[in-house]
């Protein structure tokens, strides 16, 4: 399962730098995860300071 970034995202960018496959990019006011690229490693979720990332 891929991870998703919820509305609590504050667009800090911590998750984007942590993704080993480049699946995270800036979307409309918050970061988004490309489910097709996500390898479900959870690195991004562990880095999010507001807990906005969860497994879908």
C-alpha positions in Angstrom: 0.0 0.0 0.0 1.2 3.5 -0.8 1.4 6.3 1.7 -0.7 9.4 1.4 -0.3 13.0 2.7 -3.3 14.4 4.5 -4.7 17.9 4.9 -2.5 18.5 8.0 0.5 18.9 5.7 2.2 22.3 6.3 4.4 22.0 3.2 7.7 22.0 5.1 9.3 19.6 2.5 10.9 17.3 5.1 9.2 14.3 3.5 10.3 15.1 -0.1 14.0 14.9 0.8 13.5 11.6 2.6 11.8 9.7 -0.2 14.4 7.3 -1.8 12.4 7.0 -5.1 11.3 10.6 -5.7 7.6 9.8 -5.3 6.8 13.1 -3.4 6.3 16.5 -5.0 4.6 19.7 -4.3 0.9 19.7 -5.2 -1.8 22.3 -4.7 -0.7 23.9 -1.4 0.7 20.6 0.1 3.0 17.8 -0.9 1.6 14.7 -2.7 2.8 11.1 -3.1 2.7 9.4 -6.4 1.1 6.0 -5.5 2.6 4.4 -8.6 6.2 5.3 -7.5 5.7 4.8 -3.7 7.4 1.7 -2.4 5.7 1.9 1.0 9.0 2.2 2.9 7.6 4.7 5.4 10.6 7.0 5.4 8.4 10.0 4.7 6.0 9.3 7.5 8.8 9.1 10.1 10.1 12.4 9.0 6.8 14.4 9.0 6.7 16.8 12.0 2.9 17.1 12.0 2.0 13.4 11.4 0.3 14.2 8.1 1.4 11.0 6.3 -0.2 7.7 6.7 -0.5 4.4 4.9 -3.5 4.3 2.5 
